[in-house]
Amino acid sequence: MNNAREKLSLGANIRVAREQQGISQRRFALMTGTSRSYLWKIESGNADVGIEVLCRIAHALDVDVKDLIDF
């Protein structure tokens, strides 16, 4: 299954939410317990994201997971 469009959409939504809150990728990596390079891959749509990481990202951004997914 090719889900490139969905990964791009999810990554863009995460990046927009992070930037709106003025959070750097470095700080966001610390907040989510992931590496900066992995977050960059997620935000650019080049990484698969498991539910555990997605939940940590939503929690760090103080949003619901459903707010990050619009597909």
PQR file of N, CA, C, O and H, with PARSE charges and radii, in Angstrom:
ATOM      1  N   MET A   1       0.844  -1.185   0.000 -0.4000 1.5000
ATOM      2  CA  MET A   1       0.000   0.000   0.000 -0.0000 2.0000
ATOM      3  C   MET A   1       0.882   1.239   0.000  0.5500 1.7000
ATOM      4  O   MET A   1       1.807   1.346   0.806 -0.5500 1.4000
ATOM      5  N   ASN A   2       0.608   2.156  -0.881 -0.4000 1.5000
ATOM      6  CA  ASN A   2       1.353   3.408  -0.965 -0.0000 2.0000
ATOM      7  C   ASN A   2       0.576   4.483  -0.201  0.5500 1.7000
ATOM      8  O   ASN A   2      -0.523   4.873  -0.597 -0.5500 1.4000
ATOM      9  H   ASN A   2      -0.143   2.070  -1.536  0.4000 1.0000
ATOM     10  N   ASN A   3       1.156   4.942   0.876 -0.4000 1.5000
ATOM     11  CA  ASN A   3       0.481   5.953   1.695 -0.0000 2.0000
ATOM     12  C   ASN A   3       1.296   7.242   1.778  0.5500 1.7000
ATOM     13  O   ASN A   3       1.279   7.935   2.795 -0.5500 1.4000
ATOM     14  H   ASN A   3       2.048   4.625   1.197  0.4000 1.0000
ATOM     15  N   ALA A   4       2.005   7.550   0.703 -0.4000 1.5000
ATOM     16  CA  ALA A   4       2.873   8.733   0.688 -0.0000 2.0000
ATOM     17  C   ALA A   4       2.085  10.017   0.932  0.5500 1.7000
ATOM     18  O   ALA A   4       2.542  10.898   1.659 -0.5500 1.4000
ATOM     19  H   ALA A   4       2.019   6.987  -0.123  0.4000 1.0000
ATOM     20  N   ARG A   5       0.914  10.123   0.332 -0.4000 1.5000
ATOM     21  CA  ARG A   5       0.112  11.346   0.488 -0.0000 2.0000
ATOM     22  C   ARG A   5      -0.305  11.540   1.946  0.5500 1.7000
ATOM     23  O   ARG A   5      -0.272  12.658   2.462 -0.5500 1.4000
ATOM     24  H   ARG A   5       0.542   9.407  -0.258  0.4000 1.0000
ATOM     25  N   GLU A   6      -0.693  10.457   2.602 -0.4000 1.5000
ATOM     26  CA  GLU A   6      -1.107  10.533   3.994 -0.0000 2.0000
ATOM     27  C   GLU A   6       0.055  10.893   4.907  0.5500 1.7000
ATOM     28  O   GLU A   6      -0.107  11.672   5.846 -0.5500 1.4000
ATOM     29  H   GLU A   6      -0.720   9.549   2.183  0.4000 1.0000
ATOM     30  N   LYS A   7       1.237  10.325   4.632 -0.4000 1.5000
ATOM     31  CA  LYS A   7       2.417  10.638   5.446 -0.0000 2.0000
ATOM     32  C   LYS A   7       2.813  12.098   5.273  0.5500 1.7000
ATOM     33  O   LYS A   7       3.212  12.748   6.239 -0.5500 1.4000
ATOM     34  H   LYS A   7       1.369   9.692   3.869  0.4000 1.0000
ATOM     35  N   LEU A   8       2.707  12.619   4.052 -0.4000 1.5000
ATOM     36  CA  LEU A   8       3.009  14.037   3.818 -0.0000 2.0000
ATOM     37  C   LEU A   8       2.029  14.936   4.569  0.5500 1.7000
ATOM     38  O   LEU A   8       2.427  15.937   5.166 -0.5500 1.4000
ATOM     39  H   LEU A   8       2.383  12.091   3.267  0.4000 1.0000
ATOM     40  N   SER A   9       0.763  14.579   4.538 -0.4000 1.5000
ATOM     41  CA  SER A   9      -0.265  15.366   5.224 -0.0000 2.0000
ATOM     42  C   SER A   9      -0.052  15.356   6.735  0.5500 1.7000
ATOM     43  O   SER A   9      -0.099  16.404   7.380 -0.5500 1.4000
ATOM     44  H   SER A   9       0.440  13.767   4.053  0.4000 1.0000
ATOM     45  N   LEU A  10       0.180  14.185   7.291 -0.4000 1.5000
ATOM     46  CA  LEU A  10       0.429  14.072   8.726 -0.0000 2.0000
ATOM     47  C   LEU A  10       1.653  14.883   9.124  0.5500 1.7000
ATOM     48  O   LEU A  10       1.613  15.638  10.095 -0.5500 1.4000
ATOM     49  H   LEU A  10       0.219  13.334   6.767  0.4000 1.0000
ATOM     50  N   GLY A  11       2.735  14.728   8.380 -0.4000 1.5000
ATOM     51  CA  GLY A  11       3.964  15.454   8.684 -0.0000 2.0000
ATOM     52  C   GLY A  11       3.780  16.960   8.631  0.5500 1.7000
ATOM     53  O   GLY A  11       4.284  17.690   9.485 -0.5500 1.4000
ATOM     54  H   GLY A  11       2.768  14.115   7.592  0.4000 1.0000
ATOM     55  N   ALA A  12       3.058  17.415   7.626 -0.4000 1.5000
ATOM     56  CA  ALA A  12       2.812  18.853   7.491 -0.0000 2.0000
ATOM     57  C   ALA A  12       1.980  19.365   8.660  0.5500 1.7000
ATOM     58  O   ALA A  12       2.247  20.446   9.185 -0.5500 1.4000
ATOM     59  H   ALA A  12       2.648  16.823   6.932  0.4000 1.0000
ATOM     60  N   ASN A  13       0.976  18.598   9.071 -0.4000 1.5000
ATOM     61  CA  ASN A  13       0.137  19.013  10.201 -0.0000 2.0000
ATOM     62  C   ASN A  13       0.949  19.087  11.497  0.5500 1.7000
ATOM     63  O   ASN A  13       0.762  19.998  12.304 -0.5500 1.4000
ATOM     64  H   ASN A  13       0.759  17.720   8.645  0.4000 1.0000
ATOM     65  N   ILE A  14       1.837  18.137  11.684 -0.4000 1.5000
ATOM     66  CA  ILE A  14       2.691  18.151  12.876 -0.0000 2.0000
ATOM     67  C   ILE A  14       3.617  19.364  12.842  0.5500 1.7000
ATOM     68  O   ILE A  14       3.766  20.068  13.841 -0.5500 1.4000
ATOM     69  H   ILE A  14       1.990  17.397  11.028  0.4000 1.0000
ATOM     70  N   ARG A  15       4.236  19.602  11.692 -0.4000 1.5000
ATOM     71  CA  ARG A  15       5.162  20.733  11.568 -0.0000 2.0000
ATOM     72  C   ARG A  15       4.457  22.064  11.817  0.5500 1.7000
ATOM     73  O   ARG A  15       4.980  22.921  12.530 -0.5500 1.4000
ATOM     74  H   ARG A  15       4.115  19.030  10.881  0.4000 1.0000
ATOM     75  N   VAL A  16       3.277  22.237  11.234 -0.4000 1.5000
ATOM     76  CA  VAL A  16       2.523  23.483  11.418 -0.0000 2.0000
ATOM     77  C   VAL A  16       2.171  23.690  12.890  0.5500 1.7000
ATOM     78  O   VAL A  16       2.338  24.786  13.426 -0.5500 1.4000
ATOM     79  H   VAL A  16       2.853  21.541  10.655  0.4000 1.0000
ATOM     80  N   ALA A  17       1.688  22.642  13.535 -0.4000 1.5000
ATOM     81  CA  ALA A  17       1.321  22.755  14.957 -0.0000 2.0000
ATOM     82  C   ALA A  17       2.543  23.080  15.808  0.5500 1.7000
ATOM     83  O   ALA A  17       2.467  23.899  16.724 -0.5500 1.4000
ATOM     84  H   ALA A  17       1.552  21.752  13.100  0.4000 1.0000
ATOM     85  N   ARG A  18       3.658  22.444  15.508 -0.4000 1.5000
ATOM     86  CA  ARG A  18       4.895  22.695  16.266 -0.0000 2.0000
ATOM     87  C   ARG A  18       5.359  24.130  16.063  0.5500 1.7000
ATOM     88  O   ARG A  18       5.692  24.819  17.028 -0.5500 1.4000
ATOM     89  H   ARG A  18       3.720  21.779  14.764  0.4000 1.0000
ATOM     90  N   GLU A  19       5.383  24.583  14.819 -0.4000 1.5000
ATOM     91  CA  GLU A  19       5.856  25.936  14.526 -0.0000 2.0000
ATOM     92  C   GLU A  19       4.925  27.001  15.093  0.5500 1.7000
ATOM     93  O   GLU A  19       5.389  28.049  15.542 -0.5500 1.4000
ATOM     94  H   GLU A  19       5.113  24.023  14.036  0.4000 1.0000
ATOM     95  N   GLN A  20       3.616  26.747  15.080 -0.4000 1.5000
ATOM     96  CA  GLN A  20       2.668  27.708  15.648 -0.0000 2.0000
ATOM     97  C   GLN A  20       2.906  27.912  17.141  0.5500 1.7000
ATOM     98  O   GLN A  20       2.620  28.977  17.689 -0.5500 1.4000
ATOM     99  H   GLN A  20       3.239  25.896  14.716  0.4000 1.0000
ATOM    100  N   GLN A  21       3.431  26.880  17.787 -0.4000 1.5000
ATOM    101  CA  GLN A  21       3.714  26.973  19.215 -0.0000 2.0000
ATOM    102  C   GLN A  21       5.149  27.434  19.485  0.5500 1.7000
ATOM    103  O   GLN A  21       5.560  27.545  20.640 -0.5500 1.4000
ATOM    104  H   GLN A  21       3.663  26.015  17.342  0.4000 1.0000
ATOM    105  N   GLY A  22       5.901  27.701  18.427 -0.4000 1.5000
ATOM    106  CA  GLY A  22       7.262  28.198  18.583 -0.0000 2.0000
ATOM    107  C   GLY A  22       8.228  27.168  19.159  0.5500 1.7000
ATOM    108  O   GLY A  22       9.183  27.524  19.849 -0.5500 1.4000
ATOM    109  H   GLY A  22       5.567  27.611  17.489  0.4000 1.0000
ATOM    110  N   ILE A  23       7.980  25.901  18.875 -0.4000 1.5000
ATOM    111  CA  ILE A  23       8.828  24.826  19.400 -0.0000 2.0000
ATOM    112  C   ILE A  23       9.837  24.416  18.336  0.5500 1.7000
ATOM    113  O   ILE A  23       9.460  24.086  17.211 -0.5500 1.4000
ATOM    114  H   ILE A  23       7.204  25.612  18.313  0.4000 1.0000
ATOM    115  N   SER A  24      11.106  24.438  18.687 -0.4000 1.5000
ATOM    116  CA  SER A  24      12.140  23.999  17.745 -0.0000 2.0000
ATOM    117  C   SER A  24      12.102  22.479  17.609  0.5500 1.7000
ATOM    118  O   SER A  24      11.567  21.784  18.473 -0.5500 1.4000
ATOM    119  H   SER A  24      11.412  24.706  19.600  0.4000 1.0000
ATOM    120  N   GLN A  25      12.672  21.973  16.521 -0.4000 1.5000
ATOM    121  CA  GLN A  25      12.737  20.518  16.354 -0.0000 2.0000
ATOM    122  C   GLN A  25      13.564  19.887  17.468  0.5500 1.7000
ATOM    123  O   GLN A  25      13.240  18.799  17.944 -0.5500 1.4000
ATOM    124  H   GLN A  25      13.106  22.538  15.819  0.4000 1.0000
ATOM    125  N   ARG A  26      14.603  20.548  17.873 -0.4000 1.5000
ATOM    126  CA  ARG A  26      15.448  20.000  18.939 -0.0000 2.0000
ATOM    127  C   ARG A  26      14.657  19.856  20.249  0.5500 1.7000
ATOM    128  O   ARG A  26      14.693  18.811  20.899 -0.5500 1.4000
ATOM    129  H   ARG A  26      14.866  21.432  17.486  0.4000 1.0000
ATOM    130  N   ARG A  27      13.956  20.908  20.612 -0.4000 1.5000
ATOM    131  CA  ARG A  27      13.148  20.861  21.835 -0.0000 2.0000
ATOM    132  C   ARG A  27      12.022  19.837  21.700  0.5500 1.7000
ATOM    133  O   ARG A  27      11.716  19.108  22.644 -0.5500 1.4000
ATOM    134  H   ARG A  27      13.927  21.757  20.084  0.4000 1.0000
ATOM    135  N   PHE A  28      11.417  19.791  20.528 -0.4000 1.5000
ATOM    136  CA  PHE A  28      10.329  18.849  20.281 -0.0000 2.0000
ATOM    137  C   PHE A  28      10.824  17.405  20.404  0.5500 1.7000
ATOM    138  O   PHE A  28      10.111  16.545  20.920 -0.5500 1.4000
ATOM    139  H   PHE A  28      11.666  20.383  19.761  0.4000 1.0000
ATOM    140  N   ALA A  29      12.023  17.146  19.939 -0.4000 1.5000
ATOM    141  CA  ALA A  29      12.606  15.807  20.073 -0.0000 2.0000
ATOM    142  C   ALA A  29      12.733  15.432  21.542  0.5500 1.7000
ATOM    143  O   ALA A  29      12.428  14.305  21.931 -0.5500 1.4000
ATOM    144  H   ALA A  29      12.602  17.845  19.519  0.4000 1.0000
ATOM    145  N   LEU A  30      13.181  16.370  22.347 -0.4000 1.5000
ATOM    146  CA  LEU A  30      13.291  16.108  23.782 -0.0000 2.0000
ATOM    147  C   LEU A  30      11.912  15.892  24.412  0.5500 1.7000
ATOM    148  O   LEU A  30      11.748  15.031  25.276 -0.5500 1.4000
ATOM    149  H   LEU A  30      13.429  17.286  22.031  0.4000 1.0000
ATOM    150  N   MET A  31      10.938  16.665  23.981 -0.4000 1.5000
ATOM    151  CA  MET A  31       9.585  16.557  24.526 -0.0000 2.0000
ATOM    152  C   MET A  31       8.931  15.214  24.187  0.5500 1.7000
ATOM    153  O   MET A  31       8.134  14.690  24.965 -0.5500 1.4000
ATOM    154  H   MET A  31      11.071  17.365  23.278  0.4000 1.0000
ATOM    155  N   THR A  32       9.275  14.668  23.027 -0.4000 1.5000
ATOM    156  CA  THR A  32       8.626  13.447  22.558 -0.0000 2.0000
ATOM    157  C   THR A  32       9.471  12.193  22.770  0.5500 1.7000
ATOM    158  O   THR A  32       9.003  11.081  22.525 -0.5500 1.4000
ATOM    159  H   THR A  32       9.923  15.094  22.395  0.4000 1.0000
ATOM    160  N   GLY A  33      10.704  12.364  23.221 -0.4000 1.5000
ATOM    161  CA  GLY A  33      11.564  11.211  23.438 -0.0000 2.0000
ATOM    162  C   GLY A  33      12.006  10.543  22.155  0.5500 1.7000
ATOM    163  O   GLY A  33      12.243   9.335  22.128 -0.5500 1.4000
ATOM    164  H   GLY A  33      11.084  13.267  23.421  0.4000 1.0000
ATOM    165  N   THR A  34      12.116  11.322  21.092 -0.4000 1.5000
ATOM    166  CA  THR A  34      12.580  10.808  19.805 -0.0000 2.0000
ATOM    167  C   THR A  34      13.780  11.617  19.343  0.5500 1.7000
ATOM    168  O   THR A  34      14.138  12.616  19.967 -0.5500 1.4000
ATOM    169  H   THR A  34      11.923  12.303  21.115  0.4000 1.0000
ATOM    170  N   SER A  35      14.390  11.197  18.269 -0.4000 1.5000
ATOM    171  CA  SER A  35      15.532  11.945  17.748 -0.0000 2.0000
ATOM    172  C   SER A  35      15.055  13.058  16.820  0.5500 1.7000
ATOM    173  O   SER A  35      13.975  12.988  16.235 -0.5500 1.4000
ATOM    174  H   SER A  35      14.099  10.386  17.762  0.4000 1.0000
ATOM    175  N   ARG A  36      15.874  14.064  16.707 -0.4000 1.5000
ATOM    176  CA  ARG A  36      15.555  15.179  15.821 -0.0000 2.0000
ATOM    177  C   ARG A  36      15.469  14.700  14.372  0.5500 1.7000
ATOM    178  O   ARG A  36      14.606  15.148  13.617 -0.5500 1.4000
ATOM    179  H   ARG A  36      16.752  14.121  17.182  0.4000 1.0000
ATOM    180  N   SER A  37      16.370  13.786  13.986 -0.4000 1.5000
ATOM    181  CA  SER A  37      16.363  13.296  12.608 -0.0000 2.0000
ATOM    182  C   SER A  37      15.085  12.505  12.312  0.5500 1.7000
ATOM    183  O   SER A  37      14.551  12.592  11.207 -0.5500 1.4000
ATOM    184  H   SER A  37      17.071  13.422  14.600  0.4000 1.0000
ATOM    185  N   TYR A  38      14.593  11.738  13.284 -0.4000 1.5000
ATOM    186  CA  TYR A  38      13.345  11.003  13.088 -0.0000 2.0000
ATOM    187  C   TYR A  38      12.180  11.971  12.945  0.5500 1.7000
ATOM    188  O   TYR A  38      11.314  11.776  12.093 -0.5500 1.4000
ATOM    189  H   TYR A  38      15.027  11.667  14.182  0.4000 1.0000
ATOM    190  N   LEU A  39      12.150  13.011  13.771 -0.4000 1.5000
ATOM    191  CA  LEU A  39      11.086  14.007  13.651 -0.0000 2.0000
ATOM    192  C   LEU A  39      11.141  14.711  12.305  0.5500 1.7000
ATOM    193  O   LEU A  39      10.102  14.992  11.708 -0.5500 1.4000
ATOM    194  H   LEU A  39      12.854  13.169  14.464  0.4000 1.0000
ATOM    195  N   TRP A  40      12.345  14.996  11.825 -0.4000 1.5000
ATOM    196  CA  TRP A  40      12.479  15.621  10.507 -0.0000 2.0000
ATOM    197  C   TRP A  40      11.892  14.699   9.448  0.5500 1.7000
ATOM    198  O   TRP A  40      11.181  15.158   8.554 -0.5500 1.4000
ATOM    199  H   TRP A  40      13.188  14.767  12.311  0.4000 1.0000
ATOM    200  N   LYS A  41      12.180  13.407   9.537 -0.4000 1.5000
ATOM    201  CA  LYS A  41      11.633  12.442   8.573 -0.0000 2.0000
ATOM    202  C   LYS A  41      10.109  12.377   8.656  0.5500 1.7000
ATOM    203  O   LYS A  41       9.432  12.279   7.633 -0.5500 1.4000
ATOM    204  H   LYS A  41      12.757  13.034  10.263  0.4000 1.0000
ATOM    205  N   ILE A  42       9.578  12.431   9.864 -0.4000 1.5000
ATOM    206  CA  ILE A  42       8.121  12.422  10.031 -0.0000 2.0000
ATOM    207  C   ILE A  42       7.527  13.678   9.395  0.5500 1.7000
ATOM    208  O   ILE A  42       6.578  13.596   8.615 -0.5500 1.4000
ATOM    209  H   ILE A  42      10.128  12.511  10.696  0.4000 1.0000
ATOM    210  N   GLU A  43       8.086  14.827   9.730 -0.4000 1.5000
ATOM    211  CA  GLU A  43       7.546  16.095   9.236 -0.0000 2.0000
ATOM    212  C   GLU A  43       7.670  16.228   7.726  0.5500 1.7000
ATOM    213  O   GLU A  43       6.871  16.925   7.100 -0.5500 1.4000
ATOM    214  H   GLU A  43       8.857  14.893  10.363  0.4000 1.0000
ATOM    215  N   SER A  44       8.655  15.574   7.137 -0.4000 1.5000
ATOM    216  CA  SER A  44       8.823  15.646   5.686 -0.0000 2.0000
ATOM    217  C   SER A  44       8.085  14.513   4.963  0.5500 1.7000
ATOM    218  O   SER A  44       8.140  14.417   3.737 -0.5500 1.4000
ATOM    219  H   SER A  44       9.304  15.009   7.645  0.4000 1.0000
ATOM    220  N   GLY A  45       7.398  13.662   5.721 -0.4000 1.5000
ATOM    221  CA  GLY A  45       6.614  12.591   5.122 -0.0000 2.0000
ATOM    222  C   GLY A  45       7.427  11.394   4.691  0.5500 1.7000
ATOM    223  O   GLY A  45       6.976  10.608   3.858 -0.5500 1.4000
ATOM    224  H   GLY A  45       7.352  13.740   6.717  0.4000 1.0000
ATOM    225  N   ASN A  46       8.623  11.238   5.246 -0.4000 1.5000
ATOM    226  CA  ASN A  46       9.518  10.157   4.841 -0.0000 2.0000
ATOM    227  C   ASN A  46       9.650   9.043   5.868  0.5500 1.7000
ATOM    228  O   ASN A  46      10.530   8.192   5.737 -0.5500 1.4000
ATOM    229  H   ASN A  46       8.989  11.876   5.923  0.4000 1.0000
ATOM    230  N   ALA A  47       8.805   9.029   6.876 -0.4000 1.5000
ATOM    231  CA  ALA A  47       8.896   7.993   7.906 -0.0000 2.0000
ATOM    232  C   ALA A  47       7.512   7.490   8.264  0.5500 1.7000
ATOM    233  O   ALA A  47       6.538   8.244   8.277 -0.5500 1.4000
ATOM    234  H   ALA A  47       8.090   9.720   6.982  0.4000 1.0000
ATOM    235  N   ASP A  48       7.446   6.205   8.554 -0.4000 1.5000
ATOM    236  CA  ASP A  48       6.220   5.649   9.109 -0.0000 2.0000
ATOM    237  C   ASP A  48       6.186   6.011  10.590  0.5500 1.7000
ATOM    238  O   ASP A  48       7.225   6.077  11.248 -0.5500 1.4000
ATOM    239  H   ASP A  48       8.236   5.593   8.544  0.4000 1.0000
ATOM    240  N   VAL A  49       4.990   6.244  11.103 -0.4000 1.5000
ATOM    241  CA  VAL A  49       4.835   6.656  12.493 -0.0000 2.0000
ATOM    242  C   VAL A  49       3.938   5.652  13.207  0.5500 1.7000
ATOM    243  O   VAL A  49       2.805   5.410  12.792 -0.5500 1.4000
ATOM    244  H   VAL A  49       4.146   6.191  10.569  0.4000 1.0000
ATOM    245  N   GLY A  50       4.454   5.079  14.275 -0.4000 1.5000
ATOM    246  CA  GLY A  50       3.656   4.171  15.084 -0.0000 2.0000
ATOM    247  C   GLY A  50       2.725   4.950  15.991  0.5500 1.7000
ATOM    248  O   GLY A  50       2.923   6.141  16.231 -0.5500 1.4000
ATOM    249  H   GLY A  50       5.374   5.276  14.612  0.4000 1.0000
ATOM    250  N   ILE A  51       1.718   4.273  16.485 -0.4000 1.5000
ATOM    251  CA  ILE A  51       0.717   4.928  17.327 -0.0000 2.0000
ATOM    252  C   ILE A  51       1.330   5.472  18.608  0.5500 1.7000
ATOM    253  O   ILE A  51       0.909   6.524  19.091 -0.5500 1.4000
ATOM    254  H   ILE A  51       1.557   3.306  16.290  0.4000 1.0000
ATOM    255  N   GLU A  52       2.312   4.779  19.165 -0.4000 1.5000
ATOM    256  CA  GLU A  52       2.935   5.266  20.411 -0.0000 2.0000
ATOM    257  C   GLU A  52       3.613   6.609  20.184  0.5500 1.7000
ATOM    258  O   GLU A  52       3.441   7.535  20.977 -0.5500 1.4000
ATOM    259  H   GLU A  52       2.653   3.925  18.773  0.4000 1.0000
ATOM    260  N   VAL A  53       4.378   6.719  19.111 -0.4000 1.5000
ATOM    261  CA  VAL A  53       5.065   7.985  18.809 -0.0000 2.0000
ATOM    262  C   VAL A  53       4.042   9.058  18.465  0.5500 1.7000
ATOM    263  O   VAL A  53       4.176  10.205  18.891 -0.5500 1.4000
ATOM    264  H   VAL A  53       4.517   5.967  18.467  0.4000 1.0000
ATOM    265  N   LEU A  54       3.025   8.691  17.700 -0.4000 1.5000
ATOM    266  CA  LEU A  54       2.000   9.663  17.339 -0.0000 2.0000
ATOM    267  C   LEU A  54       1.301  10.210  18.583  0.5500 1.7000
ATOM    268  O   LEU A  54       1.013  11.405  18.658 -0.5500 1.4000
ATOM    269  H   LEU A  54       2.916   7.759  17.354  0.4000 1.0000
ATOM    270  N   CYS A  55       1.033   9.356  19.541 -0.4000 1.5000
ATOM    271  CA  CYS A  55       0.418   9.799  20.793 -0.0000 2.0000
ATOM    272  C   CYS A  55       1.353  10.726  21.567  0.5500 1.7000
ATOM    273  O   CYS A  55       0.900  11.717  22.139 -0.5500 1.4000
ATOM    274  H   CYS A  55       1.267   8.386  19.480  0.4000 1.0000
ATOM    275  N   ARG A  56       2.650  10.419  21.593 -0.4000 1.5000
ATOM    276  CA  ARG A  56       3.609  11.297  22.290 -0.0000 2.0000
ATOM    277  C   ARG A  56       3.697  12.647  21.604  0.5500 1.7000
ATOM    278  O   ARG A  56       3.811  13.675  22.271 -0.5500 1.4000
ATOM    279  H   ARG A  56       3.019   9.613  21.129  0.4000 1.0000
ATOM    280  N   ILE A  57       3.644  12.657  20.280 -0.4000 1.5000
ATOM    281  CA  ILE A  57       3.678  13.911  19.528 -0.0000 2.0000
ATOM    282  C   ILE A  57       2.435  14.744  19.856  0.5500 1.7000
ATOM    283  O   ILE A  57       2.543  15.935  20.148 -0.5500 1.4000
ATOM    284  H   ILE A  57       3.551  11.821  19.738  0.4000 1.0000
ATOM    285  N   ALA A  58       1.267  14.121  19.806 -0.4000 1.5000
ATOM    286  CA  ALA A  58       0.024  14.847  20.105 -0.0000 2.0000
ATOM    287  C   ALA A  58       0.043  15.382  21.529  0.5500 1.7000
ATOM    288  O   ALA A  58      -0.360  16.519  21.775 -0.5500 1.4000
ATOM    289  H   ALA A  58       1.180  13.154  19.568  0.4000 1.0000
ATOM    290  N   HIS A  59       0.511  14.566  22.464 -0.4000 1.5000
ATOM    291  CA  HIS A  59       0.579  15.007  23.864 -0.0000 2.0000
ATOM    292  C   HIS A  59       1.519  16.215  24.005  0.5500 1.7000
ATOM    293  O   HIS A  59       1.188  17.180  24.694 -0.5500 1.4000
ATOM    294  H   HIS A  59       0.839  13.642  22.264  0.4000 1.0000
ATOM    295  N   ALA A  60       2.673  16.161  23.362 -0.4000 1.5000
ATOM    296  CA  ALA A  60       3.637  17.269  23.445 -0.0000 2.0000
ATOM    297  C   ALA A  60       3.058  18.549  22.853  0.5500 1.7000
ATOM    298  O   ALA A  60       3.362  19.646  23.320 -0.5500 1.4000
ATOM    299  H   ALA A  60       2.942  15.377  22.802  0.4000 1.0000
ATOM    300  N   LEU A  61       2.226  18.407  21.828 -0.4000 1.5000
ATOM    301  CA  LEU A  61       1.604  19.571  21.195 -0.0000 2.0000
ATOM    302  C   LEU A  61       0.296  19.976  21.871  0.5500 1.7000
ATOM    303  O   LEU A  61      -0.311  20.984  21.511 -0.5500 1.4000
ATOM    304  H   LEU A  61       1.978  17.516  21.449  0.4000 1.0000
ATOM    305  N   ASP A  62      -0.131  19.184  22.849 -0.4000 1.5000
ATOM    306  CA  ASP A  62      -1.384  19.422  23.571 -0.0000 2.0000
ATOM    307  C   ASP A  62      -2.578  19.446  22.624  0.5500 1.7000
ATOM    308  O   ASP A  62      -3.446  20.314  22.711 -0.5500 1.4000
ATOM    309  H   ASP A  62       0.362  18.365  23.142  0.4000 1.0000
ATOM    310  N   VAL A  63      -2.598  18.467  21.712 -0.4000 1.5000
ATOM    311  CA  VAL A  63      -3.719  18.300  20.787 -0.0000 2.0000
ATOM    312  C   VAL A  63      -4.136  16.836  20.799  0.5500 1.7000
ATOM    313  O   VAL A  63      -3.408  15.978  21.300 -0.5500 1.4000
ATOM    314  H   VAL A  63      -1.892  17.762  21.641  0.4000 1.0000
ATOM    315  N   ASP A  64      -5.297  16.560  20.250 -0.4000 1.5000
ATOM    316  CA  ASP A  64      -5.732  15.181  20.079 -0.0000 2.0000
ATOM    317  C   ASP A  64      -5.086  14.610  18.826  0.5500 1.7000
ATOM    318  O   ASP A  64      -4.797  15.350  17.885 -0.5500 1.4000
ATOM    319  H   ASP A  64      -5.888  17.256  19.843  0.4000 1.0000
ATOM    320  N   VAL A  65      -4.861  13.318  18.805 -0.4000 1.5000
ATOM    321  CA  VAL A  65      -4.289  12.667  17.623 -0.0000 2.0000
ATOM    322  C   VAL A  65      -5.136  12.972  16.402  0.5500 1.7000
ATOM    323  O   VAL A  65      -4.603  13.220  15.320 -0.5500 1.4000
ATOM    324  H   VAL A  65      -5.096  12.718  19.569  0.4000 1.0000
ATOM    325  N   LYS A  66      -6.440  12.956  16.566 -0.4000 1.5000
ATOM    326  CA  LYS A  66      -7.342  13.210  15.427 -0.0000 2.0000
ATOM    327  C   LYS A  66      -7.132  14.594  14.819  0.5500 1.7000
ATOM    328  O   LYS A  66      -7.449  14.811  13.650 -0.5500 1.4000
ATOM    329  H   LYS A  66      -6.873  12.755  17.445  0.4000 1.0000
ATOM    330  N   ASP A  67      -6.603  15.523  15.598 -0.4000 1.5000
ATOM    331  CA  ASP A  67      -6.345  16.862  15.067 -0.0000 2.0000
ATOM    332  C   ASP A  67      -5.150  16.893  14.121  0.5500 1.7000
ATOM    333  O   ASP A  67      -4.995  17.835  13.343 -0.5500 1.4000
ATOM    334  H   ASP A  67      -6.346  15.347  16.548  0.4000 1.0000
ATOM    335  N   LEU A  68      -4.313  15.872  14.187 -0.4000 1.5000
ATOM    336  CA  LEU A  68      -3.139  15.800  13.322 -0.0000 2.0000
ATOM    337  C   LEU A  68      -3.415  15.029  12.037  0.5500 1.7000
ATOM    338  O   LEU A  68      -2.640  15.098  11.083 -0.5500 1.4000
ATOM    339  H   LEU A  68      -4.439  15.108  14.819  0.4000 1.0000
ATOM    340  N   ILE A  69      -4.527  14.294  12.017 -0.4000 1.5000
ATOM    341  CA  ILE A  69      -4.865  13.448  10.871 -0.0000 2.0000
ATOM    342  C   ILE A  69      -6.076  14.039  10.176  0.5500 1.7000
ATOM    343  O   ILE A  69      -7.136  14.184  10.785 -0.5500 1.4000
ATOM    344  H   ILE A  69      -5.157  14.238  12.792  0.4000 1.0000
ATOM    345  N   ASP A  70      -5.926  14.379   8.908 -0.4000 1.5000
ATOM    346  CA  ASP A  70      -7.066  14.949   8.163 -0.0000 2.0000
ATOM    347  C   ASP A  70      -7.297  14.205   6.866  0.5500 1.7000
ATOM    348  O   ASP A  70      -7.687  14.798   5.860 -0.5500 1.4000
ATOM    349  H   ASP A  70      -5.065  14.261   8.414  0.4000 1.0000
ATOM    350  N   PHE A  71      -7.058  12.907   6.889 -0.4000 1.5000
ATOM    351  CA  PHE A  71      -7.309  12.108   5.686 -0.0000 2.0000
ATOM    352  C   PHE A  71      -8.171  10.923   6.016  0.5500 1.7000
ATOM    353  O   PHE A  71      -8.493  10.129   5.132 -0.5500 1.4000
ATOM    354  H   PHE A  71      -6.741  12.425   7.706  0.4000 1.0000
TER
END
